Structure formats: structure tokens, C-alpha cells
């Protein structure tokens, strides 16, 4: 039984990237944002990344509700939300609705009108970036072209530098 618990714990932690990481090169830098359809919290409303307005940088933040580093990154972003007033923030997950809803409620994300949160139910983000690790941020410029990818939990100053340069 102890071995099973250790294996399950290791599997969960391995899908969640903890270290401060350097900026990742994907080969997609300069390309337009992929078309991703998100189911929002009410499950009836959809939001598509093509609806993201140009003129401000955007961050697509892939997270999983169970990931401790995703939770820490979310808490950090929310505690510095004023720093992101000129950035479009989109949180997306592949989790179940139940887990998504717990995360949404835990962080009271309805209080933040500048953040859209949804389920990437077609797994487009992970397929596009060929990633299985979270947290994972794709930072786009004001024209919706990829500037940089950040993996793992990052300092707010790093995220702001990439997004607002």
C-alpha cells in the first residue's frame, strides 16, 4: 500500500513543474495564437481565443487544479493583479468540471473581471505546445503573436518583463 501511495504521489508531482525555469523556446515564437475554444464556468458559454482583442499583450496560463505550483502561481498573480491591468489573462485547464469549479471557487476568480477561466475541452493548448507539464504560460504580444513560453512557477517580475516589454 505504501508503494502505491508513493507511486501515485510521484506521478502527480511529475506532471507539475516546480523549478524556476528559463524561458522555453518552442519554435512557435512569432506565430499567431492558436484557435482554442474554452467552456467557461457556466458550461454553456464558450470563449474562443480568436475573440481576444488585439492591442494588449495576452497570457494563456495552462494549469491543473490539483497542482501545488499552479495554485502558488495563481495566488501570486492574484496578489499582484494590478500589475496585469494592461494584460489579457486567460487561465485554461483540461481538468474535469468539478475540479475546475473547486479551483475557481477557492481563488474566487469571479472577483477578477480581467481574468477569463475555462476548460480547454479539446486539449488544443497541450497538443499545440506539445506539453504535459503545468504551470505553463504562453505570452503573446499586442498582435496575438507568441513572444515567449514560461514553464514552471515564475516570479511576477519575470512574467511582467516578458508580457510588458
C-alpha positions in Angstrom: 0.0 0.0 0.0 2.8 2.4 0.9 4.4 1.8 -2.6 1.2 2.6 -4.3 0.8 5.9 -2.4 4.4 6.7 -3.3 3.9 5.9 -7.0 0.7 8.0 -7.2 2.3 10.9 -5.4 5.3 10.8 -7.7 3.1 10.7 -10.8 1.1 13.7 -9.6 4.2 15.8 -8.8 5.9 14.9 -12.1 3.1 16.5 -14.1 3.5 19.6 -12.2 6.8 21.5 -12.8 8.3 23.2 -9.8 11.6 24.8 -10.6 12.1 28.3 -11.7 12.8 27.6 -15.3 14.5 29.5 -18.1 12.3 30.7 -20.9 11.5 27.9 -23.2 12.0 28.1 -27.0 9.2 26.3 -28.8 9.9 27.2 -32.4 6.4 28.9 -32.5 7.7 32.3 -31.5 6.2 35.0 -33.8 3.3 32.8 -34.8 -0.3 33.7 -34.2 -2.2 32.4 -31.2 -3.8 29.0 -31.8 -7.6 28.8 -32.0 -8.8 27.4 -28.7 -12.4 27.0 -27.6 -12.9 27.2 -23.9 -16.0 26.2 -21.9 -16.5 28.9 -19.2 -17.7 28.3 -15.7 -21.4 28.1 -16.5 -20.6 25.3 -19.0 -22.9 26.8 -21.6 -20.8 29.8 -22.6 -17.9 29.3 -24.9 -15.0 31.7 -25.4 -12.6 31.4 -28.4 -9.1 32.8 -28.4 -10.0 34.5 -31.7 -12.2 36.7 -29.6 -9.2 38.1 -27.7 -8.8 41.7 -28.6 -5.6 43.0 -30.1 -3.9 46.0 -28.6 -2.8 44.4 -25.3 -0.5 41.5 -24.5 -2.1 38.3 -23.5 -1.1 35.4 -21.4 -2.6 31.9 -21.8 -1.9 30.2 -18.4 -2.3 26.4 -18.5 -2.9 24.9 -15.1 -4.3 21.9 -13.3 -6.4 22.4 -10.2 -4.5 19.8 -8.2 -1.1 21.1 -8.9 0.5 22.9 -5.9 2.7 25.0 -8.2 -0.3 26.1 -10.3 -2.0 27.1 -7.1 1.0 29.1 -5.9 1.4 30.8 -9.3 -2.3 31.7 -9.3 -2.1 33.1 -5.8 1.0 35.2 -6.8 -0.8 36.5 -9.9 -3.9 37.4 -7.9 -1.8 39.2 -5.2 -0.2 41.3 -8.0 -3.3 41.7 -10.2 -2.8 45.4 -10.6 0.5 44.7 -12.3 -1.5 43.0 -15.0 -4.1 45.7 -15.7 -2.7 46.1 -19.2 -2.6 42.3 -20.0 -5.3 40.0 -21.1 -5.2 37.0 -18.7 -6.7 33.6 -19.7 -6.5 30.6 -17.4 -7.2 27.3 -19.0 -7.3 23.7 -17.9 -8.1 20.2 -19.1 -9.5 19.1 -15.8 -13.0 17.9 -15.0 -15.6 20.5 -14.4 -15.8 19.5 -10.7 -12.1 20.1 -10.1 -12.2 23.3 -12.3 -15.1 24.6 -10.2 -13.3 23.9 -6.9 -10.3 25.8 -8.1 -12.4 28.7 -9.5 -14.3 29.0 -6.1 -11.2 28.6 -4.0 -9.5 31.5 -5.6 -12.7 33.5 -6.0 -11.9 34.1 -9.7 -15.3 35.6 -10.3 -13.9 38.7 -8.5 -11.4 39.3 -11.3 -13.1 40.6 -14.4 -9.8 40.9 -16.2 -9.3 37.1 -16.0 -11.2 34.6 -18.1 -11.1 31.0 -16.9 -12.2 28.0 -18.9 -11.8 24.3 -19.8 -9.8 23.5 -22.9 -12.1 20.5 -23.5 -10.5 19.7 -26.9 -6.9 19.7 -25.4 -5.7 22.1 -28.1 -3.2 24.0 -25.9 -1.3 20.9 -24.8 -1.3 19.5 -28.3 -0.2 22.8 -29.9 2.7 23.3 -27.5 3.4 19.5 -27.0 3.5 19.9 -23.3 2.3 17.7 -20.5 3.6 19.9 -17.7 2.0 22.7 -15.7 2.1 25.5 -14.9 2.8 26.6 -18.5 2.4 30.2 -19.8 2.3 31.3 -23.4 2.9 35.1 -23.5 1.6 36.9 -26.6 2.2 40.4 -27.8 -0.4 43.0 -28.6 -0.9 41.5 -32.1 -1.5 38.0 -30.6 1.9 36.7 -31.7 3.8 34.4 -29.4 6.6 36.2 -27.6 7.7 33.6 -25.1 6.8 30.5 -23.1 7.4 30.2 -19.4 7.3 26.8 -17.7 7.0 26.2 -14.0 6.2 28.7 -11.3 7.8 32.0 -12.2 8.4 35.2 -10.3 5.9 38.0 -11.1 8.7 40.2 -12.2 9.7 37.7 -14.9 6.1 37.4 -16.2 5.7 41.1 -16.3 9.1 41.6 -18.0 8.1 39.2 -20.8 4.5 40.4 -21.1 5.1 44.1 -21.0 8.5 44.6 -22.8 
